[in-house]
Amino acid sequence: MPQLPRDEQNQEFVSLLTTSHGKLLGYLMSLLGVRQDSEDVLQKASLIMWQKFDDFESGTDFVAWASTICFYEAKNFQRLAARSPLHFDDALLEKLSSERLVDLPNQSRRISALEGCMGKLRDSDRELVKAAYLDGNRISELASSLGRAPQTIYNKLNLIRKRLTDCVQQTLDAESAR
């Protein structure tokens, strides 16, 4: 296959990386468990992808190609990062990787279903989820600001997560039945 002119190749790389960034970050988070570590690894992997982009065959699955690079960078990070609370052996990391890769194409459907299910929550429940998970507040801080015991907040979040899980599964099942 003929090589694209450098400007077009650069544009293709940026477009493909931008489009797949969320999937790759989610993939790395499933392997590493810590968002900041995943972002660091994705940054390094992106540089390697850029350097090896001549090896990528235009028109093939960029996410599959990029996730292979991400996997090896995650493996390297695990080996080098003694500060990481999660230390998986190579066999477990490969197992997680292969299972996550199979599921990666469904990620956008799940996110869409989750957004719809979030919209069905009561405002107070949606705000609690946002404060706990999106804004990164500690449960103890939330409990204090709401005048509740931390265990009450944990229990409430568990109930909301269960409702969201059930709603997402029902939504996906309904889509599959169509």
Secondary structure, DSSP 8 states (H G I E B T S, - for coil): -----HHHHHHHHHHHHHHHHHHHHHHHHHHH--HHHHHHHHHHHHHHHHHTGGGS-TTS-HHHHHHHHHHHHHHHHHHH-TT-S----HHHHHHHHHHHHHHGGGHHHHHHHHHHHHHHS-HHHHHHHIIIIIS---HHHHHHHHT--HHHHHHHHHHHHHHHHHHHHHHHHHHHH-
